[in-house]
Amino acid sequence: MPQGEKSDINFWNDFTGMISTHVPAAEGDDLGGGVALIGVNEGSYTYLADEPGGVIHITTDTGDNDNHALVAGVFQPAQGGIQMTVRFKLADLAATNAAFWAGFTETLALDTPVMPSKRATATTTYTGSGGMLGVMFDSDSTILELFAVAGDGGAAIATKDKNGTVGDADGIQITGALGVYSSKTILTADRWYIVRVEIAENGKGRIYFGGYDGGASDKQRMELVAENTTALGTTDNFHAVALVENRAGGAEVLEADYFGGHGNRDWSAN
């Protein structure tokens, strides 16, 4: 196939458009910038006017496991690597309430999305049948922290943390052992965090996490937290996703400052 002048495919939404509270369509809503909102049941979303820079406020419906997901894609690592990022906060982190997932997943039903992985007590289950690499929070977990996870075929694949320590099937806990966060408990309700996930052409990926660094500058600092050492499928099609799901039959809230990333075009397709 002849190659054109633009190989990279970018998606980005800063959520600076202003609308009143809106109930998304059953088939999902196009939010612009290559980003869509899909979910189980209805819920609502709006753009906040009381925070600068553009923020989308997403509220799930009230049925147990109702959810909403920001999505874009699909993208293949083999075409030059893929990357996604989201800056987000959760309103409620108490036990039995909310769950969250951000990263790349091969398995995603656009009409009835589910968490690619979930955690109950101390066990992580890989619900997606395809490849995945991302960050998960689940209030069904005994430990109310974020976990970096990698899986394929409904099971975990090999990982290591930033220090080279091998992870296990339940994921790598993003804890105070990660340098800049050494004296802090990660995940505070209504505080901004950033997740960035990259998967290279060889199927090996990296997960980065950013949070408030405690300094006077209030900067969001990014730090490598996990890598998958067993490769994901390089020609598999991956969705970029940031998903919130309730765990107690009550509405849960995800706010996103931005959601974006990029992939590359398949010039070999006929």
C-alpha positions as CSV (number, residue, x, y, z in Angstrom):
1,M,0.0,0.0,0.0
2,P,1.4,3.5,-0.8
3,Q,2.5,5.4,2.2
4,G,1.2,8.8,2.9
5,E,2.6,11.7,4.8
6,K,1.1,11.1,8.2
7,S,1.9,7.9,10.1
8,D,1.0,8.7,13.7
9,I,-2.6,8.5,15.0
10,N,-3.3,10.8,17.9
11,F,-6.2,11.0,20.3
12,W,-6.7,13.6,22.9
13,N,-9.4,15.4,24.8
14,D,-8.9,18.1,27.4
15,F,-12.6,18.3,28.1
16,T,-12.8,22.0,27.7
17,G,-16.2,21.9,25.9
18,M,-19.0,23.1,28.2
19,I,-22.4,21.3,28.3
20,S,-25.0,20.7,30.9
21,T,-25.5,17.3,32.6
22,H,-26.0,14.7,29.9
23,V,-27.2,11.1,29.8
24,P,-25.1,9.2,27.4
25,A,-26.7,7.2,24.6
26,A,-26.9,3.4,24.9
27,E,-24.4,3.0,22.1
28,G,-22.0,5.5,23.6
29,D,-21.2,9.2,23.0
30,D,-18.5,10.7,20.8
31,L,-16.7,13.2,23.0
32,G,-14.4,14.5,20.2
33,G,-10.7,14.3,19.8
34,G,-10.9,10.6,19.0
35,V,-12.3,9.8,22.4
36,A,-15.7,8.1,23.2
37,L,-17.6,7.4,26.4
38,I,-19.3,4.0,26.7
39,G,-20.8,2.2,29.6
40,V,-23.3,-0.2,31.2
41,N,-26.7,1.5,31.7
42,E,-26.9,5.2,31.8
43,G,-25.5,7.5,34.5
44,S,-24.5,10.9,33.4
45,Y,-21.6,13.2,32.6
46,T,-20.9,16.9,32.6
47,Y,-18.0,19.3,32.2
48,L,-17.1,21.2,35.3
49,A,-17.0,25.0,35.4
50,D,-15.4,25.3,38.9
51,E,-12.0,23.8,38.0
52,P,-9.7,25.3,35.4
53,G,-8.3,23.7,32.3
54,G,-11.2,21.4,31.4
55,V,-12.5,18.5,33.6
56,I,-15.1,15.9,32.8
57,H,-17.3,14.6,35.7
58,I,-18.6,11.1,35.0
59,T,-21.2,9.5,37.3
60,T,-22.2,5.8,36.9
61,D,-25.7,4.6,37.2
62,T,-26.8,3.0,40.5
63,G,-27.0,-0.7,39.7
64,D,-24.2,-2.9,41.1
65,N,-21.2,-3.0,38.6
66,D,-22.6,-0.2,36.4
67,N,-19.7,1.6,34.8
68,H,-18.5,4.2,32.3
69,A,-15.3,4.1,30.2
70,L,-13.3,6.7,28.2
71,V,-12.1,4.7,25.2
72,A,-10.0,5.2,22.0
73,G,-8.6,2.8,19.4
74,V,-7.9,0.3,18.3
75,F,-4.1,0.2,18.0
76,Q,-1.4,-2.4,17.3
77,P,2.0,-2.2,19.0
78,A,3.7,-3.6,15.9
79,Q,3.0,-0.4,14.0
80,G,5.5,1.6,16.0
81,G,4.4,1.3,19.6
82,I,1.4,2.7,21.4
83,Q,0.9,5.0,24.4
84,M,-2.0,6.3,26.5
85,T,-2.3,8.6,29.5
86,V,-5.0,9.9,31.8
87,R,-5.1,12.4,34.7
88,F,-7.9,11.4,37.0
89,K,-9.3,11.5,40.4
90,L,-11.9,9.3,42.2
91,A,-14.5,10.8,44.6
92,D,-14.9,7.7,46.8
93,L,-12.2,5.2,47.8
94,A,-14.0,3.6,50.7
95,A,-14.4,-0.2,50.9
96,T,-17.2,-1.7,48.8
97,N,-17.6,1.4,46.7
98,A,-15.6,2.2,43.5
99,A,-13.3,0.4,41.1
100,F,-11.0,1.9,38.4
101,W,-8.9,0.6,35.5
102,A,-6.6,2.5,33.1
103,G,-4.4,1.3,30.3
104,F,-4.6,-0.9,27.2
105,T,-6.8,-3.9,26.9
106,E,-7.5,-6.2,23.9
107,T,-10.8,-7.4,25.2
108,L,-13.5,-4.7,25.6
109,A,-17.2,-5.1,24.8
110,L,-18.2,-1.6,23.6
111,D,-21.9,-2.2,24.6
112,T,-21.2,-3.8,28.0
113,P,-17.6,-3.0,29.0
114,V,-16.2,-4.7,32.1
115,M,-13.0,-4.3,34.1
116,P,-10.2,-6.1,32.3
117,S,-9.0,-7.3,35.7
118,K,-10.5,-7.0,39.2
119,R,-9.4,-7.8,42.7
120,A,-11.3,-9.3,45.6
121,T,-9.7,-9.6,49.1
122,A,-6.1,-10.5,48.0
123,T,-6.7,-12.1,44.6
124,T,-6.6,-10.6,41.2
125,T,-8.8,-12.1,38.4
126,Y,-8.1,-11.4,34.8
127,T,-11.5,-11.1,33.2
128,G,-10.3,-10.1,29.7
129,S,-9.5,-13.0,27.4
130,G,-6.9,-10.9,25.5
131,G,-3.8,-9.0,26.4
132,M,-3.8,-6.1,28.9
133,L,-1.4,-3.8,30.6
134,G,-2.6,-1.2,33.1
135,V,-3.4,0.1,36.5
136,M,-6.3,-1.2,38.7
137,F,-8.0,-0.1,41.9
138,D,-10.8,-2.2,43.4
139,S,-12.5,-1.5,46.7
140,D,-13.3,-5.2,47.0
141,S,-9.6,-5.6,47.7
142,T,-8.4,-5.7,51.3
143,I,-5.7,-3.2,50.3
144,L,-7.2,0.0,48.9
145,E,-4.3,0.8,46.7
146,L,-3.5,0.8,43.0
147,F,-2.0,-2.3,41.4
148,A,-0.1,-2.5,38.1
149,V,-1.3,-5.5,36.2
150,A,-0.3,-7.4,33.0
151,G,-2.2,-10.3,31.5
152,D,-3.1,-12.3,28.4
153,G,-5.4,-15.2,27.8
154,G,-7.3,-14.7,31.1
155,A,-4.1,-15.0,33.2
156,A,-1.3,-12.9,34.5
157,I,2.0,-12.6,32.5
158,A,5.4,-12.0,33.9
159,T,6.2,-8.5,35.3
160,K,8.9,-6.7,37.3
161,D,8.8,-3.4,39.2
162,K,11.2,-0.5,38.8
163,N,13.8,-2.1,40.9
164,G,13.7,-5.4,38.9
165,T,11.8,-7.3,41.6
166,V,9.6,-9.9,39.9
167,G,5.8,-9.4,40.3
168,D,3.2,-12.0,41.1
169,A,-0.1,-12.9,39.6
170,D,-2.0,-10.4,41.8
171,G,-0.1,-7.5,40.4
172,I,2.5,-5.0,41.6
173,Q,1.2,-2.8,44.4
174,I,2.0,0.9,43.8
175,T,3.1,1.7,47.4
176,G,5.3,4.0,49.3
177,A,8.4,1.9,48.3
178,L,8.5,3.9,45.0
179,G,11.0,6.6,45.8
180,V,9.2,9.9,45.7
181,Y,6.2,8.4,47.5
182,S,8.3,6.8,50.3
183,S,6.4,8.6,53.1
184,K,2.9,8.7,51.6
185,T,-0.1,6.4,51.2
186,I,-1.1,6.4,47.6
187,L,-4.7,7.1,46.6
188,T,-6.6,9.8,48.4
189,A,-10.1,10.7,47.4
190,D,-10.6,13.7,45.2
191,R,-6.8,14.1,44.5
192,W,-5.3,14.1,41.0
193,Y,-3.2,11.2,39.8
194,I,-1.7,10.3,36.4
195,V,-1.3,6.9,34.7
196,R,0.7,6.5,31.5
197,V,1.0,3.1,29.7
198,E,3.4,2.4,26.8
199,I,3.7,-0.8,24.8
200,A,6.7,-1.0,22.4
201,E,6.8,-2.7,19.0
202,N,8.2,-5.9,20.7
203,G,5.1,-6.2,23.0
204,K,7.1,-5.2,26.1
205,G,5.4,-2.3,28.0
206,R,5.9,0.1,30.8
207,I,3.5,1.6,33.4
208,Y,4.2,5.0,34.9
209,F,2.4,6.6,37.8
210,G,2.3,10.3,38.9
211,G,1.0,12.0,42.0
212,Y,1.3,15.0,44.2
213,D,5.0,15.1,45.3
214,G,4.5,17.0,48.6
215,G,6.7,19.9,47.6
216,A,5.9,23.6,47.4
217,S,5.6,23.3,43.6
218,D,2.7,20.9,43.7
219,K,4.0,19.2,40.6
220,Q,2.7,15.9,39.2
221,R,5.7,13.7,39.1
222,M,5.8,10.5,36.9
223,E,7.7,7.4,38.0
224,L,8.1,4.0,36.4
225,V,6.3,1.4,38.5
226,A,6.1,-1.8,36.4
227,E,7.1,-3.5,33.2
228,N,5.8,-6.7,31.5
229,T,8.7,-9.1,30.8
230,T,6.6,-11.5,28.8
231,A,5.6,-9.8,25.6
232,L,2.0,-9.0,24.6
233,G,0.8,-9.8,21.1
234,T,2.4,-7.2,18.8
235,T,-0.3,-7.5,16.1
236,D,-3.2,-7.7,18.6
237,N,-5.6,-4.7,18.6
238,F,-5.7,-2.8,21.8
239,H,-8.2,-0.3,23.2
240,A,-7.0,2.6,25.3
241,V,-9.4,2.8,28.3
242,A,-10.0,4.6,31.6
243,L,-13.0,3.0,33.4
244,V,-14.9,3.6,36.6
245,E,-17.2,1.0,38.0
246,N,-19.3,0.9,41.2
247,R,-19.1,-1.9,43.7
248,A,-22.1,-1.2,46.0
249,G,-25.1,-0.5,43.8
250,G,-24.6,3.3,44.2
251,A,-23.4,6.0,41.8
252,E,-19.6,6.5,41.7
253,V,-17.7,9.4,40.2
254,L,-14.6,9.6,38.0
255,E,-13.2,13.0,37.0
256,A,-10.7,13.3,34.2
257,D,-8.5,16.3,33.4
258,Y,-7.4,14.8,30.1
259,F,-7.3,11.4,28.2
260,G,-5.0,10.9,25.3
261,G,-2.3,9.1,23.5
262,H,-1.2,7.7,20.2
263,G,-0.6,4.8,17.9
264,N,0.6,4.4,14.3
265,R,-0.9,3.6,11.0
266,D,-0.8,0.2,9.3
267,W,0.7,1.0,5.9
268,S,0.8,-2.7,4.9
269,A,-3.0,-3.1,4.9
270,N,-4.6,-3.5,1.4
